[in-house]
Amino acid sequence: MTNFIDGGLKQTLQRRWITGSTEEMENVGKHDRERIGKRGAIARNFVDFMKIHKKHLNRFYVPKGRDMMYMSMGQVGGGYPGFGLFLATIVGQSSPEQIGWWLPRTYTMGITGSYSQTELGTGSNVRGLATTAEYDKSTQEFVLNTPTLASMKWWPSSLTTSTHTVLYAQLLIDGKEYGVHPFFLQVRDENLNTLPGVEVLDLGTKVGENEVDIGLLRLRDVRIPRRHLFEKRQHVEPDGTYVKHDLSGENGAADSGKGHYLTMITARVSLVSTACVFLSKGATIAIRYSAVRRQGFVDNAKGQSYRAEQNKIIDYNMNRFVLLRNLALAFAIRFTSNWLTDCLDTMQNNPAEATADISELHASAAGLKGYCCNATALGLEELRKACGGAGYLKASGIAALEADYKWRATAEGDTTVMQLETAKYLMRACERVQAGENLTGLSQALNVLRDPSWTLSSARPEAPTSADALTSVDVLLEWFRFRAVAQVKLTKDALDARIKAGETFNEAWKALTLRAVYTGQSYVLYFMLSKFAEMIRSCENAACKTVLERLCALFALGDMAEGRQWHGLFDIDTATMVEEACSAVCAALRPDAVALVDAWDYTDAALGSTIGAKDGNIYERQFLAAVESDINQAGRPEFLDVLEEFVDKDFLALHNKPDPSCDPDDTSSYPPPASKL
């Protein structure tokens, strides 16, 4: 199963080689972030990252394909998130000459980088960014400014530890606006002090992952050379002439002005991949804990001895459903992210194919990022609560996972914005298919809409006759396909009706935002289910295939059980069968639950958990973590000095002896026996 999750033995060996860098270092990540403070945690996190990666970077090892996901699987701290987008921009936006200047130093960490796009007052609306880069012909320099408080760069990861940043700013030449462009900006000098006109500050304490610095950047008349505009797609002549490059001949590709999307797509693909890592780690901890922890007598009859056998908490139906549904979701995200990563890899290595499908990849990455990151954030909290009080301790590992992951649900576009991007793509696809075009890829399920007689009633799948029928992946795939197509058709019809009534597209779209979000999400879920089913068909091991079919069914049934977007598509009898099918599939998966999380192959160091280690010693590890807590190591704690001012010292001096006023032979104050009440 481990090899199948990874995509084969070769991929498993590659992953273990990458994550092994962490295992070789005894003390990496083994620090208490609260104890050493935020500054110390940032420093230690950076040292950990360098110890793990520097030797590979020195030999110009270039992470590709799924390597970045494998790095996060072995990661024990926040890593260096700024590196990814900084590197991707240099690779994807530089001219050959600029790559020679900057790429070798980036790979070897001779410079450190970040990605400064989002502003305090502007997020997803990139065209509305207010940072300016005005060209000065007299000096052949760009003058950079964040002219207002709202225009300062806000949220760049790794900014305060960066020597350079990719800066997105409005290009202005002789007062003419040329739109948002990326620039290469140095922010620190040889002594690591900020350069004149550059202000870099940390944003303060976050909910989680405080070992990763997040900063703000203000610029006041900062000058950079003309050649520090990234020049792959354009450049500015010394006299201020703006020249757009024709990339149509590059490997036979038509750039179509869309190549700049690849940097953002790369970020979203990475976030989808990271989602399955966090969720599978959380599921590993929670399932291992639930398979050991006992609560409640197996036989609840009166008169039981306290020594009687108790239930493992994984054997309570609701708890088991929560645990296994999130594990199934982790598998679904992993298989989908494998496909998404491979698509991106192909496009980056073959621009001719990239430009042909970049709109589809952009819509796929947006919708998957929106759903997967949000679902993972919610799932981690569910898994943490499934661990009871143990999950509230940082030492559990799962509490830190949940807190550290939160920001990814909104980074690079929150769920609503992302699903709307996917929905817009689907509206355009629907127009194409209604015009007679045959669609492929993400939107091929919409081809049925070429038939003008298609209706909800005629297309609705046959109602299941039993709960067992709903455990079939093919049956579930048919229902999810029906919902996705139905949502697209209903939204498109509503959009067309509003426009026909006189509304502009933007007016109509705003009015239909709620429906459009659900439309995007419905299609994303169908797509994920279809990729899961494709992976199952490729599995040659019969035992693994059976278990994967159950996981796939539970992924689908979990969504159906929630009822969202299913109203009116099936009746109350079917809804009851869905619930019964959920219980049946969970029961069938129960014997394999621990083996399934073990198949993800996480080391104890990568999990950092007292309750999720492989040895199952949940009580011993929790006790030892408590003993090692700072408050138990420093002698008499200061708070006892404060407490001493208020307590009754004479009473405390009794040392568990009776109060002097107590007469042990006086029984008059006892309540009467129960028989006399």
N, C-alpha and C positions, 0 to 999 in steps of 0.2 A: 504493500500500500504506500509506503514511503516513496518508493521509486515512481509510482504512478502519480502521486501528488506533485512531485517535482518535474515530471515529464520524461522520466527515464533514468537509468543508472548513471549515465554521463552527467546529467543535471544534478543528481544527488551528490555525486563526487565533487562537482564544482561548488555546490552550496556548502558542503562540509569543509572544503578547502578554504572558502571565504570566511565562514563562521569560525573556523579553527584558529584564526588569528586572535580571537578573543580568548579562547580557551588556553592558549599558550601563556597568557599573562595572568598571573595569580591574583593580582590586586586590582585589575582593571574594573572600574565601576563599583568596587566594594567600599563605597564611602557614604556616609550619612549626609544627604544634601542639606538637611535642616541644621545639622551640627556645624558644618563648615561655612554656612552662610551662602548667599547668592554669589558673591564675588568668588569665593573659594570653589563653589560648585561649577561656575562657568570655566574657571581655570582648569579644574580637574577634568571636566568633560572634554576640553580642548586637548589636554595632554593625552587622555585616553584615546581620542580619535586619531591623534598623530602617531601614537605608539602602534595602533592597529594598522593604519593605512600607509604610513610614510614609506616603509620599505617597498611597498608595491608601487607607490607613486614615483619613487626614485627611479624605477626601471620603466617608467612610462606605461604602466598597466592602465588600460582604459576600460572602466566598467561598461558593460554592454548588455543588452537584452535584460535578463532577469537578475543580473549581478547586484543591482542596487537594492532589490527586494531581499536578496540573500544577506546583504550587509545589515539590513534592518532586522533580520531574523536572529542574528547573533549579537545585535546591539544591546548594550546594557545601560546606556545613557541616552541623551537626546541627540547625539551625533552632531553633524555639521550641516544643517539643512540649507544654509546659504550657498554651499559649494555646488549643489546640483543645478540650480537655475543660473548661477554665475557661469559655470562651466558650459552649460547648454547654450547660453547666449553667445559666448565666445566662439564656440564651435559652429553654431548655426547662423550667426549674423556678421561674422568677421570676413574681411577680404583675405586672400592668401597671405598678403604681406602682414596684416594685423595678426593673423594666427601665429606667424613667426615671432611677432613681438610678445604676445601675451600667453599663448597656450602652453609652452614649455614651463613657464614660471607658475602657471596655475596648477598644472599636473604635479609639479614637485613641491608645491606649497611655498614657493619663493614669494608669492603674493597670496593673500587670502581675500575672498570675495563674498559679496552679497548681491541681492537683487532688489533695487529700490524702484518700485512702481506705484504701489498703493499710497494714497495720501490721506491725511487726517480727514479731509472733507470729500474724498472721492475714492470709491472702491471699484466696483465692477464696470462702471462707465469709463473705460480707458480713454476714450476720445475726449472726455471732460477733464483730464488731468491739467493742473494749472502751473506746474513747474515749467519754467521757460529756459530755452537755450537760444540766445540771440547772437547771430553771427556778426563779428566785428571785422570788416574787410581790412581795416588799417593794420591790424595785428595778426590777421588770419587765426582768430581764436573764437571760440564760443563762450559767451558770458552766461553763466548759470545762476538762476535765482529761484527761490521759493518765495514769491512776493507777498503772500498772505499767510496767516496762521494756518488756515485750512489747507494750504498747498504744501506744507512740509511733508516729507516722506514719513510714513507712519506704518509700523509693523515689519520692516525688513528683518528677516531672521539673520542672525550672525553679523549684524551691522557693526556692533561695538567691537567685535574682534576682527573686523575687516580692514585691510589696507586699501582695498579698492571696491567699487560697487558699480553695477550696471544701473545707470540712471535713465529713467524714461521721462522725457520732457518735450514740450511743444517747440518745434523748430521754427524760428522766426528769422527771415532774411529780408532786410529793407522793409520791415513792417508787414511783410506777407507771411501768412500762416501756412506751413507745410505739413502740419499734423504731428502726431506723437512719434518720436524716434528714440532709439536707444543710444546712450553715450557711455564711454569708458571713463570713469572718474576715480582719481586717486583721492583718498580722504585722510590718510595718515602719512607722516614723513618718515625719514630713516630712524628717528627716535620713537616712532609710534605715537607722536603727538598729532592732533588734528591740524590740517593745513589752514592757513588764513582764509577766513570767510566760511569755513566748514564747522558746523556744530553737530556733534554726535552725542546723543544721550540714550540711556536705557529707559524703557517704558515703565519699569517697576515690576513688582511681584505679580505673577500670573497665578491662575488656578493650579497649573501643573507645569512640568518640564521647565523649571526655573534655571536649570543648568544651561539652557539654550538662551543666549541673549537675543532680545528683540528690541529694536531701537527706533529712534526718530532722527531725521536728517534735515537740517536747515542750511540753506546756501545763500550767501550774500556776495554777489559779483565775483563768483569764482570763475577763473579763466582756465580753459583747457584747449589744447591744440586742435586745429581744424580736422586733423586726421583721427581724432578720438571720437568722431561720429562713426558708429559701426557701418562699414562700407560695402557689405556684400550686395545690398540691393539698391544703394544710392551713394552718391558722394557730393560734396560741395567744392566747387572750384575756388581757387584763391580770390577771384573777383566776385564770388558770391553766387555764381551760377549753380543751380540745383540740377543734378543729373541723375535720372532714374535709370537703373541698369536693366537691360534686357537679358533675362536668364532663360529664355525659351530654348536656347541651344545647349544648356547644361545637362548632359547625359540624356538629351532628347526630351527634356521635361519642359512643360509650359508652366512657368512659375505662377502665373495668374494672380500675382500679388498676394498670395495666401501663404507663402512659405514662412512668414513671420508667426503664423499660428503654431508652428511646430514647438516653439519654446513653451508656450502655455499648455499645449497638448501634452508635452513631455512631463510637465509638472503634474497635470491631472492624472496621467497614467501612473506616475509614481505614487500619487496619493491613493489610488485604487489598490495598487499592489501592497502598500503599507497597511491598508485597512484589513486585509486578510491576515496579515502578520499579527496585528494587535488583537484582533478578535479570536484568532486561533490560540494565541497565548492565554487570553482570558478564559477561553473554554477549557484549555488544558488545566489551568489552576483550579477552576470551579468544579470540573468533573472529577479530577483526582481527589479533591477535598470531599466532595459529596459521596464518593465511593468508599470513604473511610469513616467520616463523621456519622454518628448514630444519634437518633432523636425519636423518642416515642416507642412504646412497647409494641412488639409484633402482635401479641395477644393482649387486648385491652380489658380483659375480664377483671372483675374486682378480686382483690386478694393476691395480685401479682407481687412477687418479690422484686425489690429494686435491682436484683441481679438478673432478672429475666432478660431475654434477648430483645434488643431494640432494632428498629428499622434504620437502614442506611438512608440518608436523606435523598439520595438519588432515586430511591424506590417510591417516593411520593409522586403521584402522577403529574401534578402541576410543576413541581420542581424539575422533574425529568423532562417535561416538555420545554421548559425555559432553557435548560442546559443543552439539550440535543437540537432544538430549533436553531440556536445560535451557532452550534457547531456545524450544522447543515449550511447555514448562511456563510460561514467561513469557507467551507468547501466551494460553494457557489461563486463567491467572490474570487477565490484562488483560480478556479478554472477559467473564469471570465477574464481575469487580469492576465493570465498566461496568454490568452488569445489577443488581448489588447496590446500587451507588450510586444508580442511577435509582430503584430501589424505595424506598430510604430517603428520597430527595428527594420522591417522591410522598407518602409517609406523613407527612413533616414539613409538607408544604404542604396536605395533605388529611387531617386527623385522623379523619374519618369512615372512610376506608379504612384508616388506620393501625391503629386499634384492632381492626379485623376480622382483620388479617393479622399482627399484631405477634408472636404466638407463632411463626409460621412464619419471619418475618424474623429473630427472635432465634435460632432453631435454625439457620437458614442462615448467619447471620453468625458464630455460634459455631463451627460445623463448618468453614466456609471459613477462618476466622481460624486455627484449630488446624492444619489441613493446610497451607495456603498459606505461613504464616510459618515453620513447621518445614521444609517442603520447600525454601523459599528459603534458609534458613540452611545446610542441607545442600548445596544446589546451588551456592551461592557458594563453599563450600569445595572442591567438586569442580572448579569452574571455575578457582579459584586454583591448585590443584595441576596442572591441565592446562596452566598457563603455565610449569611447571617452576620453576627458581630465580628467574626474573624475577618471578614472582608473589609471592615472599616479601618483596620490597622494598616499602616504603610508597609509593615513587614510582610503582609500577605502577598504583596506584589500586584494583586489585582486592583487595589485601591489606587496605586500609582499609575498603573496602565490606564485606568479610566480617566484620571485627572490629566495625565499627560496627553491623552489622545484628543481631548475635547476640541482644541483649536482647529483640528483638521476638518471638522464638520463645516466650518465657515471659510477656511482658507481657500484662496483661488476660486471663490464663488460659492455661495451657500446653496442649499438644496433647491430653493425656489428658483433662483436665477439659473441654475444648471438645468433643471427640468424644463424650464421655459425655452432654453436654447434647443434642447432635444425636440420639444414640441413644435417649435418653428420649423425645424428641419423636416419633421413629419408632415406639416401642412404643405410645404413645398413638394415633398415626395407624393403626397396625395394628389396635388394638382397635376404632377407629371403622369401618374398612373391613370388618372381620369382623362388625360389627353391621349392615352393609348400606349404610353411607354411601358416597357417591361423592366421592373426594378430588380436589383440584386442587392446582396449584402444586408445591411441593417434593416432596410425597409421592404424587403422582398415579400413579407407577409401581406403587404397592402395590395399586391397584384390582384387579389380577388375583387377589389373595388373597380376594376375595369368593367365588370359586369354591372350595368345600371340597375339591374333588378335585385342586387344584393340588399338584403334587409336583416335587421337584428333577429327577427323571428325565424327567418328561413336559415340563417347561419348558425343559430344557437345549437351547441352540441346536444346530443341525446342525453336526457337526464339519467344519472347513474341509478341503478336498481339496488345497490348495496354499498356499504362503506368500503368493502374490499375492492370494488371497481375503481375507487378514487385513490388507490395506492399504485395504480398503473401510471408510469411516467408518460406514456403516449396519450392516455386520457387527459391527464393534467396539462400536458402541452397543448392539446386541442382547446381546452378551456382558456388557458392563458393567451393563446393566439386570438381566440374569439374576443376576449376582453380588450386586448390591445387594438385590434382592428376596429371594434365597435367604438372605443373611445376616440380614436382618430376620426372616424366617420362622423360621429356626433359633434365633435368640436369643429371639424371643417364645415359641416352644414350650418352650425350656429354662426360661425365666422362669416361665411358667405351671405347668410341672411342679414346680418347687421350691416355689412358693406352694401348690400343691395338696397337696404333701407336708407342709405345716405351717410353712414358713418365712415370715417377713414379707417385704414387698416389699424393704425395705432390706437384709435378710439375703441374699435371692436376688440382688439387684442387685450387691452387693459380690462375691458369689461368681462372677458372670458379667462382671466388669469387663473382662477381657482380650478376651472375645468381643464385648462391647458397643463397645469402642473400635474394633475392626476393622469392626464393623457401621456405626458412624458414618462412618468413613473411606471404606468402600466406597460408601456412598450419596453422600458428598460428591464422590468421583471420578466417579461416574456423572453427577451433576448438572453438574459442570464440563464433562464431555465433551458432554453434551446442549446446554449453552450454546454451546460451541465449534461444534457442528454447526449450531445455529440461526444463528450469525453467518455461517458458510460459505454457508448457503442464501440469505442476504440479499446476498451479494457478486455484483455484476453484471459485474465484470471477469473474463474467462475465465482470463487468465494468473494473476492473483492468486488466483482460486478454486482452481486446480490446486495451487499452492504451499501454500495454507492447508489443503487436504485432506491433503497430505502431512504438514504440521506436526501436524494434529489426529490423524492416524493414529499418528505417532511419540509424541505425548503418551500415547495409550492403550497402544501397544505397549511403551513404556518401563516402565509399571507392570506389564504382564503378564510382561515379561522378568524382573522382580525376583522374581516368583512369590508375593509376599505375598498371602494371602487367595485365591489361585487353586488351592490344593492340593485335589485331588479334583473340581474343576469341569471341568478338561480333562485329557487324557491326555498321555503323553510325546511322542507324535507331534505333537500340537498345540503343545506347548512348543518343540519343535525348529523348527516352522514360524514361531513367534513370533520366534525369534532370527534366522531367515533374513529375515523381513519387516523387522525392525529394520535390518539391513544394507542391504537393498534401498531402503528409504525414505531412509536417510541418504545413500546414494549419489545418489539422485535429487535430494535437497536441496542437495548439495554445491555445484553451480554458483551457487546463489542465496544461499549462506550469508552472504556479506558484504553483499549488497544487503538481506537481511532485517534485519540489525542496523542498517544505515544507515537503514532505514525508521522506526526508533524516533526518529530525528531528534535525537540528543543532540549538543550542542556539545562541543568539546574541553574547555571550561571546566567543564562539568557533570560530565565524566568524570574530569578531573584525573589523566590517566594518561600515563606515558611509553611504554607499549607498546600503547595502544589508541586513539591519535589517528587522525584521518581520513587524514593524509598517509602513514601506514605507516612512518615513519622510526623504527623501534623501536630501532635501535642508536645513532643520533645522540642521540635524546632520553634514553636511559638514560645515555649518557656525560655529557651536559651536566648531568643531575640529580646525578650523582656529583661532578662538578667543583664544583657549587654547594653541596654538602653542607657544613654548618658545620665539620666536622672538617678540611675541606680549605681553610678560609678564614681560620683564626685563627693562621697561622704555625706554629711548632714546637709540636706537641701535648704536653701535660703527661705523657702516659704514656711518652714517650721518655726523660724524666728518670728515671723509675723503672727503665726497661729498662737504662739506662746503668750502673747499679750492678752488673749481673750479667754483661754480655757480655765476651768476650775482645777487648779493643781492639787488641791487637797483630795478631791474625788479621784483624780488620776493616780494619786499616791497609794490607793488601796490595792493596786496590782491584782485585780480579779478577786479580791476578798470581799465579804459582805459589807454593805453599808453599816456603820456603827449603830444606826437607829433600828436595824433589822433584828427582830426576835425570832430565832429559828423555830421556837416551840409554839409560837402563836399561829393558829390556823383559822382564826376568826375572819380573816380577810379573804379566805379562799372562796370562790364561787361555789354554789351548791352543786352536787352531782347531777349529771344529766337526767337521771331518773326522777329527780324532784323538781325539775324545771316545768 
